[in-house]
Amino acid sequence: MNAEESEVNIGGALMALPGLHIDPLGQVAAITVGGTVRDGWGSADTCHALYVAAPHLDSGGMSIVPTGREDLYPPGFPTVDIDSPGMLGRT
């Protein structure tokens, strides 16, 4: 979305890349992402990525975000410190 805002037809070129997957925004997702943008958690693309990584009714999934900056995520996002024992083979 942001790429196409910046340059005509770049979105199509990006979509042609192998292995690229774009998670669609349904009605609930669009409202949630819009709210996180409004609340200052980042741009639409960043908040879309946050939404996909978070547990929600659309997917029923329980993704956990490995990060060294747990304080950067909105409340309710399951995060784990990337330097925790067991992460990336650490003991």
N, C-alpha and C positions, 0 to 999 in steps of 0.2 A: 504494500500500500504506500509506504513512504517512498520507496524507490520510484514508483510511478508518479508520485507527486512531484518528484525532482526532475524526471526525464521521461519524455514520451516514449512509449513502447518498451521501456526497460523491464516492466513487470512481466511481460510475455517472455522475454529472454531469461529472466530469473526462473520462471515456472518451467522452462525447458531443461533446467539443470537436473541431472540424474540424482536421485536420493533426496530431493527437496520435498518436504511435505508441509503444507499449510493447513493448519487446523481451522475449520470454518467457524464463524461466529453466528450462532443461532440467536434467537430473541433474548433468552436469559443471559447468554454470554455477552451480547452486545450491551445490555444494560449494566452488567457487572463491570465490564471493561470500561465503559463510559464513566461509571462512578469512580473507579480507581484513577482514571486520568484526571477527573475533576478534583479528586482529593489529593492530587499532587504526587502520585507514585511513579510518574513517568509519562512518556509519550504513548500513543495508541499501540505501537508495535511492542513496546516494553510491557505494557499492561496486558496485552494479548498473550504474550509469553508467560507472564505471571499467572494469568487465568488458567492456561493450559497446564501449567505445572502444579496448580493447586487442586486439592480434592473438591469435587463439585458433583452435583446430581447428574449433569450431562454425561459424564463418563463413568461415574461410580468409582473412579480410580482413587488411589491414595499415593500420589507422587510425593517424593521427598526431595527437597532442593539441597544438594550439597553446596556449601558456601563457607567462605571465611568471614562473611559479613552478615550474620543473621539479623542484625539490627536494621538492615535495608529492606526487609520484607514486611508487608502488612500483617497485622494480627491474623492468626488463623492459618498462616502458611507453614506447613511442616518443614522445618529446616534442620540440618545437622551440620555441625562444624566439620569442614573438610579435613581438619587435622585430628579428628576424633579417632580413638583406637578402632581398627577395623576398616576405616575408610582408606581406599586406595592402597591397601596392603599394609597400612601402618599398624604397629603393635604397641 
